Amino acid sequence: MESAYLCLLVCVIVVIVDFNQCDAVTPVIGKACNSSTESTVCTLKHSVCTSSACACETGYTNKKNQCLTVLGTPCGSTNASTVCTTKNSGCSTAGKCFCPANYVEEDGMCPNALGQTCIAATDCVSNADCDTTVKTCKCKAGFVDTSGLCAKPSSAVTIKITLSTFGILMFLNVILKAF
C-alpha cells in the first residue's frame, strides 16, 4: 500500500491523472527482476531482465528512463526490426541511426543545432538557450560555438603590442594559445 501511495503521489506531482501511466515516471532501469516478473517489472519499451535487473536491450541505451536506439545502430533495410527511437534521429542511406541536418549528436542524443528553431532551451544543445525573440538556439553568455556545440572559450590570450616604426604606430594583435 505504501508503494501505491508513493506512486500516486509521484503521479499527482507530475500531473498525470491516469493511474496506468504511473510506471512511466517511476525509474525502471536497474529495478530488480527475474524471468517470472520481467513482463510486470521491466515495462519500458525495449527493456529486458538481464542479470536480475531491468536493462535496455542490445542496441538501445537508457536516456531519461527511456530505452533509445544507440546512434550508429543498423536500421532500415539493413535491419528492418530496428527503428531509430532517439528524438530527432533518422535512418541514413547507409542504414544507420544518425542525427540529420539541423541536429547535432551530443551525448547520444540529437538536440537542435545552434541557429535552429526551438520552443525551449531543452530543445537545444547543452549550454544553449532558446532565444525568446527569434525562437532559435544560441549559446548562453560565457559560452561560444565550437563545431556546433557550446563550450567555454579556449584559454587563448590576446596581447596588444604597440610598435613604432618611422614614427608610425602600428597595432599588432598576437594570439597565444595555451597548450
C-alpha positions as CSV (number, residue, x, y, z in Angstrom):
1,M,0.0,0.0,0.0
2,E,2.9,2.4,0.8
3,S,4.4,2.0,-2.7
4,A,0.9,2.5,-4.3
5,Y,0.6,5.8,-2.3
6,L,4.1,6.9,-3.3
7,C,3.3,6.1,-6.9
8,L,0.1,8.1,-6.7
9,L,1.9,11.0,-5.0
10,V,4.6,11.0,-7.8
11,C,1.8,10.8,-10.4
12,V,-0.1,13.7,-8.9
13,I,3.1,15.8,-8.6
14,V,3.8,15.5,-12.4
15,V,0.1,16.0,-13.2
16,I,-0.5,12.5,-14.5
17,V,-4.2,11.6,-13.9
18,D,-4.3,8.1,-15.5
19,F,-3.1,5.7,-12.8
20,N,-1.9,3.3,-15.5
21,Q,0.8,5.7,-16.5
22,C,2.5,5.8,-13.1
23,D,5.2,3.3,-14.2
24,A,6.3,5.7,-16.9
25,V,7.6,8.2,-14.3
26,T,9.0,5.6,-11.9
27,P,12.6,4.6,-12.9
28,V,12.6,1.1,-14.4
29,I,16.2,0.5,-15.5
30,G,18.1,-1.1,-12.7
31,K,14.9,-2.4,-10.9
32,A,15.3,-5.9,-9.5
33,C,13.6,-8.6,-11.7
34,N,13.6,-12.3,-12.6
35,S,12.2,-14.3,-15.6
36,S,8.8,-14.6,-14.0
37,T,8.5,-10.9,-13.2
38,E,10.1,-9.4,-16.3
39,S,6.8,-8.5,-18.0
40,T,5.4,-6.7,-15.0
41,V,8.7,-5.0,-13.8
42,C,10.6,-4.2,-17.0
43,T,7.8,-2.3,-18.6
44,L,9.7,0.2,-20.7
45,K,9.7,-0.5,-24.5
46,H,13.0,-2.3,-25.4
47,S,13.8,-3.2,-21.8
48,V,14.6,-6.7,-20.6
49,C,15.5,-8.5,-17.4
50,T,19.3,-9.2,-17.5
51,S,21.4,-10.4,-14.5
52,S,18.4,-9.9,-12.2
53,A,17.9,-6.2,-13.1
54,C,16.0,-4.4,-15.8
55,A,18.2,-3.1,-18.6
56,C,17.8,-1.8,-22.2
57,E,18.0,-4.4,-25.0
58,T,21.2,-4.6,-27.0
59,G,21.4,-1.6,-29.4
60,Y,19.4,0.6,-27.0
61,T,20.6,2.9,-24.2
62,N,19.0,4.4,-21.2
63,K,18.3,8.1,-21.6
64,K,16.0,9.8,-19.1
65,N,14.3,6.5,-18.2
66,Q,13.7,5.5,-21.9
67,C,15.5,2.8,-23.9
68,L,16.5,4.7,-27.1
69,T,18.3,3.5,-30.1
70,V,22.1,3.9,-29.9
71,L,23.2,6.2,-32.7
72,G,25.1,4.2,-35.4
73,T,22.9,1.1,-34.9
74,P,21.9,-0.6,-38.1
75,C,18.3,0.3,-39.3
76,G,16.1,0.2,-42.3
77,S,16.8,-2.3,-45.0
78,T,20.0,-3.3,-43.1
79,N,17.9,-4.2,-40.1
80,A,14.2,-3.7,-40.6
81,S,13.4,-4.6,-37.0
82,T,15.3,-1.5,-35.7
83,V,13.5,1.9,-35.7
84,C,15.6,4.9,-34.7
85,T,13.9,5.9,-31.5
86,T,16.2,8.7,-30.3
87,K,14.3,12.0,-30.6
88,N,15.1,13.8,-33.9
89,S,17.2,10.9,-35.3
90,G,16.7,9.2,-38.6
91,C,18.0,6.2,-40.6
92,S,20.8,7.2,-43.0
93,T,21.1,5.9,-46.6
94,A,24.0,3.8,-45.2
95,G,21.4,2.1,-42.9
96,K,22.5,3.5,-39.6
97,C,20.7,5.7,-37.0
98,F,22.1,9.2,-37.1
99,C,21.3,12.9,-36.4
100,P,20.1,14.5,-39.6
101,A,20.8,18.1,-40.8
102,N,19.7,20.8,-38.3
103,Y,20.5,18.5,-35.3
104,V,23.8,17.7,-33.6
105,E,24.9,14.5,-32.0
106,E,25.6,15.2,-28.3
107,D,25.8,12.5,-25.6
108,G,23.9,10.0,-27.8
109,M,21.0,12.4,-28.4
110,C,20.1,14.7,-31.3
111,P,19.3,18.2,-29.9
112,N,18.6,21.2,-32.2
113,A,21.8,22.7,-33.7
114,L,22.7,26.3,-32.9
115,G,20.6,28.7,-35.0
116,Q,17.7,26.2,-35.4
117,T,14.1,26.8,-34.4
118,C,13.3,25.9,-30.8
119,I,10.5,26.2,-28.2
120,A,12.5,25.7,-25.0
121,A,16.2,25.5,-24.0
122,T,15.7,21.7,-23.6
123,D,15.4,21.5,-27.4
124,C,18.9,22.9,-27.9
125,V,22.4,21.6,-27.3
126,S,23.9,21.8,-23.7
127,N,24.9,25.3,-22.5
128,A,22.5,26.9,-25.0
129,D,19.3,28.8,-24.6
130,C,16.2,29.2,-26.8
131,D,16.3,32.9,-27.8
132,T,12.7,34.0,-26.9
133,T,12.6,36.8,-29.6
134,V,13.6,34.8,-32.6
135,K,13.0,31.3,-31.2
136,T,16.4,29.9,-32.2
137,C,19.1,28.1,-30.2
138,K,22.1,30.2,-29.2
139,C,25.0,29.7,-26.8
140,K,24.4,31.0,-23.2
141,A,26.5,34.0,-22.1
142,G,30.1,32.9,-21.4
143,F,29.9,30.1,-24.0
144,V,31.0,30.1,-27.6
145,D,30.0,28.0,-30.7
146,T,32.6,25.2,-31.1
147,S,31.7,23.0,-34.0
148,G,28.0,23.3,-33.3
149,L,28.3,22.8,-29.5
150,C,28.5,25.5,-26.8
151,A,31.8,25.4,-24.9
152,K,33.7,27.7,-22.6
153,P,36.1,29.9,-24.6
154,S,39.6,28.5,-25.0
155,S,42.4,29.7,-22.8
156,A,43.7,31.9,-25.7
157,V,45.2,35.1,-24.6
158,T,45.1,38.3,-26.6
159,I,48.0,40.7,-26.2
160,K,48.1,44.1,-27.8
161,I,51.6,45.2,-28.8
162,T,52.3,48.8,-29.9
163,L,55.3,49.1,-32.4
164,S,56.7,52.4,-33.5
165,T,58.5,52.3,-36.9
166,F,59.4,55.6,-38.6
167,G,57.1,57.5,-36.3
168,I,54.0,55.4,-37.4
169,L,52.2,53.5,-34.7
170,M,51.2,50.0,-35.7
171,F,49.0,47.8,-33.6
172,L,49.6,44.1,-33.7
173,N,47.3,41.6,-32.0
174,V,49.0,38.4,-31.2
175,I,47.1,35.4,-30.1
176,L,48.9,33.0,-27.9
177,K,47.2,29.7,-27.4
178,A,47.9,27.8,-24.2
179,F,48.9,24.2,-24.8
